[in-house]
């Protein structure tokens, strides 16, 4: 079975200290304190919304591709 890939873009919000993620393809919007939790929430929402937004897609074929956006300066100073 060919995988169906939905892209989730995540961005760190330093003021709220959370990752915000979204996928316009499903649509999914989530917030979490870690990327692992964000991915878990995005997967759960995707599977919940799949029948209404992509009725012909088999849930076992769904894969999420996570794109993470974070300022390079914030990463290099944290080390």
C-alpha positions as CSV (number, residue, x, y, z in Angstrom):
1,X,0.0,0.0,0.0
2,X,1.3,3.4,-1.0
3,X,1.8,5.8,2.0
4,X,-0.2,9.0,2.2
5,X,2.0,11.7,3.7
6,X,0.7,14.7,5.4
7,X,3.1,17.5,6.3
8,X,3.0,19.0,9.8
9,X,5.0,22.2,10.3
10,X,6.1,22.9,13.9
11,X,7.5,26.1,15.3
12,X,8.9,26.9,18.7
13,X,7.1,29.8,20.6
14,X,9.7,31.0,23.1
15,X,7.2,33.3,24.9
16,X,4.7,30.5,25.5
17,X,7.4,27.8,25.8
18,X,5.5,25.4,23.5
19,X,5.7,23.9,20.0
20,X,2.9,24.9,17.7
21,X,2.1,22.6,14.9
22,X,-0.3,22.7,11.9
23,X,-1.2,20.9,8.8
24,X,-3.5,22.5,6.4
25,X,-4.0,19.3,4.5
26,X,-6.0,17.6,7.2
27,X,-6.5,20.3,8.9
28,X,-4.7,19.9,12.3
29,X,-3.6,22.5,14.8
30,X,-1.8,21.4,18.0
31,X,0.4,22.8,20.8
32,X,2.7,20.8,23.0
33,X,5.7,21.2,25.3
34,X,7.8,18.6,23.3
35,X,8.1,17.5,19.7
36,X,7.2,13.9,20.6
37,X,3.9,15.1,22.3
38,X,3.2,17.4,19.3
39,X,3.6,14.5,17.0
40,X,1.3,12.2,19.1
41,X,-1.4,14.9,19.2
42,X,-1.1,15.6,15.5
43,X,-1.4,11.9,14.7
44,X,-4.5,11.5,16.9
45,X,-6.2,14.6,15.3
46,X,-5.2,13.4,11.8
47,X,-6.8,10.0,12.3
48,X,-9.9,11.6,13.9
49,X,-10.4,14.1,11.0
50,X,-9.4,11.7,8.2
51,X,-12.9,10.4,7.4
52,X,-14.4,13.8,7.0
53,X,-11.5,15.4,5.1
54,X,-10.0,12.4,3.1
55,X,-12.7,9.7,3.1
56,X,-10.9,7.5,0.6
57,X,-7.7,7.3,2.6
58,X,-6.9,4.1,4.6
59,X,-5.8,5.2,8.1
60,X,-3.1,2.5,8.0
61,X,-1.5,4.2,5.0
62,X,-1.2,7.6,6.8
63,X,2.3,8.9,7.6
64,X,3.2,12.3,9.1
65,X,6.2,14.3,8.0
66,X,7.3,16.7,10.6
67,X,9.1,19.9,9.5
68,X,10.6,21.8,12.4
69,X,11.3,25.5,12.3
70,X,13.5,27.2,14.9
71,X,15.8,30.1,14.8
72,X,19.4,29.0,14.4
73,X,20.6,31.6,16.8
74,X,18.4,30.2,19.6
75,X,19.7,26.7,19.0
76,X,23.4,27.7,18.9
77,X,23.2,29.7,22.1
78,X,21.4,27.0,24.0
79,X,24.3,24.6,23.7
